[in-house]
Amino acid sequence: MDFHEIQFPARLSFGSVGGPERRTDVVTLASGFEERNTPWAHARRRYDAGIGLRSLDDIAVLIAFFEARRGQLIGFRWKDWSDFKSCRPSQKPRYDDQVIAIADGERTAFPLIKTYRSGHATYDRPIKKPVEGTVRVGIQSDEQQDGIDYTVDVTTGVVTFARPPLADVEISAGFEFDVPVRFDTDRIQTSVASFQAGDAPDVPVVEVRI
């Protein structure tokens, strides 16, 4: 799958709308009870990039980005302003924000995850596109040094240690991240008159599995 490691202009995505989408199959039985199941282990996010456009110059930037990605053909990075950190949006990422694994004494590579909690329920979301320069990693509450103790592949979200961490210690991390997406259309329709009247073009964007 073609993917460009470039972020959609953040100032344009700032005003967008969107969020996670789940797929749930619901079957109502003759008794009135329900059976519910899902074929998706992870949510898929959708956004509308057109809402964030504020000027004709913004439209020009959008069209150039759209053409360079060949419409739906090539994926890219998207900043979801409502959910782009390992911590709360008002805080700065720390090395102990998320426990990403318990070491076994042999493994050196660990994928980044973000855990969502509500009550006793949790969901672990794979983070495949961390933002370069924002990833901080810790072992058992001891922050490690990037480039010395570990490296991060920002194209896959995998942290690799120089030596295997000791067995049963917690591996933690903090980071900012993007969502891998593509345009969900091969056509963008714009009208200068309509735009000046307050009508924004529809520019659907959808998350891709990588």
C-alpha positions as CSV (number, residue, x, y, z in Angstrom):
1,M,0.0,0.0,0.0
2,D,1.4,3.4,-1.0
3,F,1.8,5.8,1.9
4,H,3.6,9.2,2.1
5,E,5.1,10.1,5.5
6,I,3.7,13.6,5.3
7,Q,1.1,15.2,7.6
8,F,-2.0,16.9,6.2
9,P,-1.6,20.7,7.0
10,A,-2.4,20.9,10.7
11,R,-3.9,24.3,10.4
12,L,-6.5,22.9,8.0
13,S,-7.3,19.8,10.0
14,F,-7.8,21.9,13.2
15,G,-11.3,22.8,12.3
16,S,-12.4,19.5,10.9
17,V,-15.0,17.2,12.3
18,G,-14.8,13.4,12.8
19,G,-13.8,10.6,15.1
20,P,-13.9,6.9,15.7
21,E,-16.4,4.6,13.9
22,R,-17.3,1.0,15.1
23,R,-19.1,-1.7,13.2
24,T,-21.5,-3.8,15.3
25,D,-23.8,-6.5,14.0
26,V,-27.0,-6.6,16.0
27,V,-29.5,-9.5,15.7
28,T,-32.8,-9.2,17.6
29,L,-34.1,-12.7,18.5
30,A,-37.8,-13.8,18.6
31,S,-37.7,-13.4,22.4
32,G,-36.7,-9.8,22.1
33,F,-33.2,-10.4,23.4
34,E,-30.3,-9.3,21.3
35,E,-27.0,-10.8,20.1
36,R,-24.3,-8.4,19.3
37,N,-21.0,-9.0,17.6
38,T,-18.3,-7.1,15.7
39,P,-15.9,-8.1,12.9
40,W,-13.6,-5.2,13.8
41,A,-11.0,-5.4,16.6
42,H,-10.2,-1.7,16.2
43,A,-12.2,1.4,15.4
44,R,-11.8,3.2,12.1
45,R,-11.8,7.0,12.1
46,R,-13.4,9.3,9.6
47,Y,-13.0,13.1,9.2
48,D,-14.2,15.9,7.0
49,A,-11.2,18.1,6.0
50,G,-13.4,20.7,4.2
51,I,-14.7,22.2,7.5
52,G,-11.3,23.6,8.4
53,L,-10.9,25.7,5.2
54,R,-11.1,29.4,5.9
55,S,-9.8,31.1,2.7
56,L,-9.2,30.5,-1.0
57,D,-5.5,30.1,-0.2
58,D,-6.5,27.1,2.0
59,I,-8.4,25.6,-0.9
60,A,-5.3,25.9,-3.1
61,V,-3.2,24.1,-0.4
62,L,-5.9,21.4,-0.2
63,I,-6.0,20.8,-4.0
64,A,-2.2,20.7,-4.2
65,F,-2.1,18.1,-1.3
66,F,-5.0,16.1,-2.9
67,E,-3.3,16.0,-6.3
68,A,0.1,15.0,-4.8
69,R,-1.6,12.0,-3.2
70,R,-3.4,11.1,-6.4
71,G,-6.8,11.3,-4.7
72,Q,-7.5,8.0,-2.8
73,L,-4.4,6.3,-4.1
74,I,-1.8,7.3,-1.5
75,G,-2.2,7.5,2.2
76,F,-0.8,10.2,4.5
77,R,-0.7,11.4,8.1
78,W,-3.6,13.2,9.8
79,K,-3.5,15.1,13.1
80,D,-6.7,14.4,15.1
81,W,-6.8,17.5,17.4
82,S,-9.2,15.8,19.8
83,D,-6.9,12.7,20.3
84,F,-3.2,13.0,19.4
85,K,-1.3,12.5,22.7
86,S,-0.6,9.6,25.0
87,C,-1.9,11.9,27.8
88,R,-4.7,14.4,28.1
89,P,-4.7,17.1,25.4
90,S,-3.8,19.8,28.0
91,Q,-0.7,17.9,29.2
92,K,2.7,17.1,27.8
93,P,3.6,13.5,27.1
94,R,5.7,11.8,29.8
95,Y,7.7,8.6,29.5
96,D,5.3,6.9,31.9
97,D,2.0,7.8,30.3
98,Q,1.3,4.4,28.8
99,V,2.4,0.9,29.8
100,I,3.1,-0.7,26.4
101,A,4.4,-4.1,27.5
102,I,5.8,-6.3,30.3
103,A,9.3,-7.5,29.3
104,D,10.1,-11.2,29.0
105,G,13.9,-10.8,29.1
106,E,14.3,-11.7,25.5
107,R,12.4,-9.3,23.3
108,T,13.9,-6.0,22.2
109,A,11.1,-4.6,20.0
110,F,7.8,-3.3,21.4
111,P,4.9,-1.7,19.5
112,L,3.4,1.5,20.9
113,I,-0.1,1.4,22.2
114,K,-2.6,3.8,23.8
115,T,-4.9,2.4,26.4
116,Y,-8.4,3.8,26.8
117,R,-10.1,3.2,30.1
118,S,-13.7,3.7,31.3
119,G,-14.7,1.9,34.5
120,H,-13.3,-1.6,34.4
121,A,-13.2,-1.8,30.6
122,T,-10.1,-1.0,28.6
123,Y,-9.2,-0.9,24.9
124,D,-5.6,-1.0,23.6
125,R,-5.2,1.0,20.4
126,P,-2.1,0.3,18.2
127,I,-0.1,3.5,17.5
128,K,1.5,3.1,14.1
129,K,2.5,6.7,13.3
130,P,4.1,8.5,16.3
131,V,5.4,12.0,15.6
132,E,9.1,12.2,15.3
133,G,10.9,13.8,18.3
134,T,8.0,13.3,20.7
135,V,8.5,9.7,21.8
136,R,9.8,9.2,25.4
137,V,10.3,5.7,26.8
138,G,10.8,4.3,30.3
139,I,11.7,1.0,32.0
140,Q,10.3,0.5,35.4
141,S,9.8,4.2,36.1
142,D,13.3,5.0,34.8
143,E,13.4,7.2,31.6
144,Q,15.7,5.9,28.9
145,Q,17.8,7.9,26.4
146,D,16.6,8.1,22.8
147,G,19.4,7.0,20.4
148,I,21.4,5.3,23.2
149,D,19.1,3.0,25.0
150,Y,16.4,2.7,22.3
151,T,15.4,3.8,18.8
152,V,11.9,4.5,17.4
153,D,10.7,3.7,14.0
154,V,8.2,6.5,13.4
155,T,6.8,4.7,10.2
156,T,5.7,1.6,12.2
157,G,5.4,2.8,15.8
158,V,7.9,0.1,17.1
159,V,10.4,0.9,19.9
160,T,13.6,-1.2,19.8
161,F,16.0,-1.4,22.7
162,A,19.7,-1.8,22.4
163,R,19.5,-4.7,24.9
164,P,16.5,-6.8,26.1
165,P,14.9,-5.3,29.2
166,L,14.9,-7.6,32.2
167,A,12.0,-9.9,32.6
168,D,8.8,-8.7,34.3
169,V,9.7,-5.0,34.2
170,E,7.2,-2.5,32.8
171,I,7.9,-0.8,29.5
172,S,6.2,2.6,29.3
173,A,6.1,5.4,26.8
174,G,4.7,8.8,26.0
175,F,4.2,10.4,22.6
176,E,2.3,12.4,20.1
177,F,0.8,10.5,17.1
178,D,-0.9,10.9,13.8
179,V,-3.6,8.8,12.2
180,P,-2.8,7.0,8.9
181,V,-5.5,8.0,6.5
182,R,-6.4,8.5,2.8
183,F,-8.9,10.7,1.0
184,D,-12.3,8.9,0.7
185,T,-13.1,10.4,-2.7
186,D,-11.4,10.9,-6.0
187,R,-13.2,14.2,-6.6
188,I,-13.1,17.6,-4.9
189,Q,-15.7,20.1,-6.1
190,T,-15.1,23.8,-5.2
191,S,-16.9,27.0,-6.0
192,V,-15.5,30.4,-5.3
193,A,-18.9,31.9,-5.0
194,S,-20.3,29.2,-2.7
195,F,-17.1,29.3,-0.6
196,Q,-17.4,33.0,-0.1
197,A,-21.0,32.6,0.9
198,G,-19.9,30.2,3.7
199,D,-20.3,26.8,2.1
200,A,-17.4,24.5,2.7
201,P,-16.6,21.7,0.2
202,D,-16.9,18.0,1.3
203,V,-13.5,16.5,1.7
204,P,-14.0,13.1,3.4
205,V,-10.9,11.4,4.9
206,V,-10.8,7.8,6.3
207,E,-8.3,5.8,8.4
208,V,-6.4,3.0,6.7
209,R,-5.1,-0.2,8.3
210,I,-1.4,-0.6,8.1
